[in-house]
Amino acid sequence: MATKGSALRAEGNFTLRTTCANCGRSIPTEVGHAHPLDQAVRRETWGLVGHLAGRKTVYATSDGCHETGWRPPDFVRVE
């Protein structure tokens, strides 16, 4: 069965969404630049590396929280 358009993208498929580690807002699981079909030029999701119980952990973070400077516990900048 063929699936069209947004069903393959996060806004049409809730299994492709997660919540921001800081504010709890629903964001796409895709980390990276905005999809070419989107009007927005900013990315919606940032994967930030921090530590949880002594282990490196990736925290899904919304663009708004990233821009205001929120960082996870023991944030590690990865280039």
C-alpha positions in Angstrom: 0.0 0.0 0.0 1.5 3.3 -1.0 1.6 6.2 1.4 1.6 9.8 0.3 3.1 13.0 1.3 3.0 14.1 5.0 2.2 10.6 6.3 5.9 9.9 5.8 6.9 13.1 7.6 6.6 14.0 11.3 3.7 16.3 11.0 1.5 13.6 9.5 2.9 10.7 11.6 3.0 10.9 15.4 5.4 8.0 15.6 8.0 10.3 14.1 7.7 12.8 16.9 9.2 13.2 20.3 9.1 15.8 23.1 11.6 18.4 24.0 13.7 17.4 27.0 13.2 20.9 28.5 9.7 22.2 27.7 7.9 19.0 26.7 6.7 20.5 23.3 6.1 18.0 20.5 8.9 18.1 18.0 10.0 16.0 15.0 12.5 13.2 15.6 14.4 14.3 12.6 17.5 16.3 13.7 18.9 18.6 11.0 17.8 21.3 8.7 14.2 22.0 7.8 12.7 19.7 5.1 12.9 21.3 1.6 9.1 21.4 1.3 8.8 23.4 4.5 8.6 27.2 4.5 10.7 27.5 7.6 14.4 27.9 7.2 15.3 27.0 10.7 15.6 23.5 12.1 13.0 22.4 14.7 14.9 19.8 16.6 18.4 19.8 18.1 20.1 16.8 19.5 22.2 17.9 22.5 24.6 15.6 24.2 24.7 15.6 28.0 25.2 13.1 30.8 22.5 11.1 32.7 23.6 8.7 35.5 27.3 8.9 34.2 26.5 8.0 30.6 26.4 10.2 27.6 22.8 10.8 26.5 21.3 12.7 23.5 18.6 15.1 24.5 16.0 16.1 21.9 15.6 19.8 22.2 13.2 22.3 20.5 14.6 25.2 18.6 13.1 27.6 21.0 14.8 26.0 24.0 18.1 25.8 22.1 18.0 29.4 21.2 17.3 30.6 24.7 20.4 28.7 25.9 19.0 25.7 27.6 21.5 22.9 27.8 21.2 19.4 29.4 23.1 18.4 32.6 26.9 18.3 32.0 26.4 19.5 28.4 29.2 18.2 26.0 29.7 20.2 22.8 30.3 17.8 19.9 31.8 19.2 16.7 
